[in-house]
Amino acid sequence: MELDRFDKHILEILSNEDVNLNELSERINLSVSSVHRRIKSLIDHKIISGLKREINYQKLGFSLHVLLQVSLSKHDTDIFAKFLDELESIPEVIRAFLVTGQTADFIVEVVARDMENYSEILLKRIGKIEHVAGLHSSFVIKEYDVLNCHGLLNKV
């Protein structure tokens, strides 16, 4: 899909702000229906995955935000698929990334109410998944938004 200046402007705004279609339409000077069609096309072409809002887990009582490095004892697509299926049954797991260049195979993003809750998630659920060989937790102290979509979109 070839992105024009309107598509790039839509992506720039959506990457930095939560806006509704009417406001987006006014800001880029296109009709609401045209903006809606463009967003649908961006979704259909998998350039964006939708217009979901970020959840503030702290406001919901999840005070711990953890990046968990997980190493598996075996490496094949079936083992990875089974591991991901198990993760999907743990509601506190909010994202998982298959990575390379690390000692871990996956980085799993987890939220927990407190240390006791995280300990239960780590030791009784994730740690019990078949083929999990190593776990290393890093606790998020503060999150920063450093998105520079405008600079990146200028290279497209």
C-alpha positions in Angstrom: 0.0 0.0 0.0 1.3 3.4 -1.0 0.9 6.0 1.8 -0.1 9.5 0.8 0.3 12.6 3.0 -3.2 12.1 4.5 -2.4 8.5 5.5 0.9 9.6 7.0 -0.9 12.4 8.9 -3.5 10.0 10.2 -0.7 7.6 11.4 1.2 10.5 13.0 -1.8 11.7 15.0 -3.0 8.2 16.0 0.5 7.2 17.2 0.6 10.1 19.6 -3.0 10.9 20.6 -6.4 9.4 21.3 -8.8 11.2 19.0 -12.2 10.4 17.6 -13.0 10.4 13.9 -14.6 13.8 13.9 -11.6 15.5 15.5 -9.2 13.6 13.2 -11.3 14.6 10.2 -11.2 18.3 11.2 -7.4 18.2 11.8 -6.5 16.7 8.5 -9.2 18.5 6.5 -11.0 15.4 5.1 -14.5 14.2 5.6 -15.3 11.7 8.4 -16.2 9.0 5.8 -13.0 9.5 4.0 -11.0 9.3 7.2 -12.9 6.2 8.2 -12.2 4.5 4.8 -8.5 5.4 5.1 -8.3 3.9 8.6 -10.1 0.8 7.5 -7.6 0.5 4.6 -4.7 0.9 7.1 -6.2 -1.9 9.2 -6.9 -4.1 6.2 -3.2 -3.7 5.1 -2.1 -4.5 8.6 -0.3 -1.1 8.9 -2.3 -0.5 12.1 -4.1 -3.1 14.2 -7.1 -1.0 15.1 -8.0 1.9 17.3 -7.8 0.3 20.7 -7.1 2.5 23.6 -4.2 1.9 26.0 -5.3 0.6 29.4 -3.9 2.2 32.5 -3.4 -1.0 34.5 -2.3 1.0 37.6 -5.7 2.7 37.8 -7.2 -0.8 37.8 -5.1 -1.9 40.8 -2.1 -3.5 39.0 0.8 -1.7 40.6 3.6 -3.9 39.2 4.6 -3.9 35.6 7.1 -6.6 34.7 9.2 -7.5 31.7 9.8 -11.2 32.1 12.5 -12.9 30.1 11.6 -16.6 29.5 14.0 -19.2 28.2 12.6 -22.5 26.9 14.5 -25.8 26.9 13.4 -26.8 23.4 13.2 -24.6 20.3 10.6 -25.4 17.6 7.4 -23.9 16.4 5.2 -26.4 18.2 6.8 -25.8 21.6 6.5 -22.0 21.0 2.9 -22.3 20.0 2.1 -24.4 23.1 3.9 -21.9 25.3 1.9 -19.0 23.8 -1.4 -20.9 24.2 -0.6 -21.4 27.9 0.2 -17.6 28.2 -3.2 -16.7 26.8 -4.8 -18.4 29.8 -3.0 -16.0 32.2 -5.0 -12.8 32.2 -2.1 -10.8 33.7 0.0 -11.4 30.6 -0.6 -8.5 28.3 2.0 -9.0 25.6 4.6 -11.5 24.5 7.5 -11.1 22.1 9.6 -13.8 20.5 13.2 -12.4 20.6 16.7 -13.1 19.4 20.0 -11.8 20.6 19.1 -12.4 24.2 19.6 -15.3 26.5 15.8 -15.5 26.6 13.5 -16.8 23.9 10.5 -14.6 24.9 10.0 -11.3 26.6 6.6 -11.4 28.4 4.9 -8.3 29.6 3.0 -8.9 32.9 1.0 -6.8 35.3 0.3 -7.8 38.9 -1.5 -6.3 41.9 1.5 -6.7 44.2 4.6 -8.8 44.7 2.6 -11.7 46.2 0.4 -11.8 43.2 3.4 -11.6 40.8 5.1 -14.4 42.8 2.0 -16.6 42.2 1.9 -15.8 38.5 5.6 -16.4 38.1 6.1 -19.6 40.2 2.7 -21.3 40.0 1.6 -20.5 36.4 4.4 -19.3 34.0 7.1 -21.3 35.8 5.0 -24.5 35.5 4.5 -24.3 31.7 6.2 -27.2 30.0 9.7 -26.5 28.7 10.2 -23.3 30.6 13.9 -23.5 31.6 14.6 -20.0 32.9 12.9 -16.9 34.1 14.4 -13.4 34.7 12.2 -10.5 35.9 12.8 -6.8 35.3 10.5 -4.4 37.0 9.4 -1.3 35.1 10.1 1.8 37.2 8.7 4.4 34.8 7.4 4.2 31.2 8.3 6.9 28.7 6.7 7.6 25.3 9.5 8.3 22.9 7.5 7.8 19.7 8.8 9.8 16.8 6.3 8.6 14.2 6.7 11.9 12.2 10.4 11.3 11.6 9.8 7.6 10.6 6.9 8.4 8.3 9.1 10.9 6.4 11.3 7.9 5.4 8.3 6.0 3.9 
